[in-house]
């Protein structure tokens, strides 16, 4: 653990996690508080009177209409057969590991019998890493693009030198928000089809607040931004990472994470990998609250099936 982390910013220890969530009942109680912070509310009739039933998972019954509602219904954990403690432990592992974890590693840590179960669990948690109410980057924002290697199922792990199975490339655009003194704050990442003006202008419009100062290289596609102050820095003899140091630092860390933890991304689900990296970066100094943040977003997230995720419907 880095010595520079302050005590109140360190990840929740495994001992502290076990004390906080010793069993499924404790996990269910936590979910009920997050889902109904002002007390139970029936999703059918809106009634505010109800009581918990004695079942394997916390299920509440409405006193007005009699409907029974699980605390996991309609959340990221919807209709999952895994114990709540397993879900919470997976969220703790994912949120507290600064280098991330693969589905194979998660399967081993949780003692799951199926790789598919671990993969699905991990992808459902990744879906909960994007806050739908997050605000746009503001003030000073560095923007640039990079190429990421990706791996296909037929490719071997590690470096692939076989010309019959070349490692492909995925184009990624990124933005990093800077403070007035030039320190990095939040980031955004997105896989894009090309470097066209329409593509890059759309990314900036979605992720960067109007009137923010956008710093880019001299690529012509960044010109004529409608709602932002554009400051191009033309790359001649000066290296790009010296002109745009922080976005290149983000890209370098992303590539190390991709090759070190996953041996290369898969093209189909790279958007979820980028979401996870953004989640980690934006909470890199606040790991202690990352678990609560992840679980809180998961409670408000609409459920998705394996088919939804595989077919990119969620």
GIHU-V970407 format. One record per helix or strand. SS is the DSSP state (helix for helix, strand for strand). FROM is the first residue (numbers start at 1). LEN is the number of residues. If there is no record, write none. Layout:
ss->{SS,SS}
from->{FROM,FROM}
len->{LEN,LEN}
//
This chain:
ss->{helix,helix,helix,strand,strand,strand,helix,helix,helix,strand,strand,helix,strand,strand,helix,strand,strand,helix,strand,helix,helix,strand,helix,helix,helix}
from->{7,14,24,50,59,68,84,103,115,137,140,163,168,184,197,208,213,220,229,240,245,265,270,287,306}
len->{3,7,12,4,4,3,13,8,13,1,11,3,11,8,11,1,5,3,5,4,18,1,13,13,5}
//
